[in-house]
């Protein structure tokens, strides 16, 4: 069965370190998204991609970067981790391009920055 | 004003109750209206979607859209403890690759 996976599921790191969160989908979807979820803020879009070599900034992109070298993967990199980036991170994908854009979510990565 | 507002909750109801979850929005251009359900420590999953106005029913769940009032609702009949989760509304425009705009989510607890 097609799926979307994230790794690691839990990560503890120190302030200033570079961290990469992996996202892999086997749906063969064009579109991929990264969100963070925090109490009181809901899901906020960090970066998104509409295809290989395409990346776009979301509403909370500062301190994060992505690259898309193939259809299946969209890794999220925290260049220099900050305590404010402690959060739960979700990757999602959708088939695109389409007016109806159901997004399929991964299980999430819980990141703690000390 | 945020584009999508959702009652913050949390909400606790007894088993068997009828639950009403609501979102309001400000941009009349939204055309797709979705409800996602998220169990604790899991990713959100699409529960229901509606295009434009009207009602949609799926078992114990009914999604309702009132575009004139910019108001969407999710009704759960005969609520069960297994319905305990966070519910997020999500809206999008028409057009290829339109992104989703999420409400903050409301956590529902159904007491046995």
Interface residues (C-beta under 8 A of the other chain):
Chain A: X31 X33 X40 X41 X42 X43 X45 X48 X50 X90 X92 X96 X97 X98 X99 X100 X101 X102 X103 X104 X105 X106 X107 X108
Chain B: X6 X31 X32 X34 X41 X42 X43 X44 X45 X46 X49 X51 X88 X92 X94 X95 X96 X97 X98 X99 X100 X102 X103 X104 X105
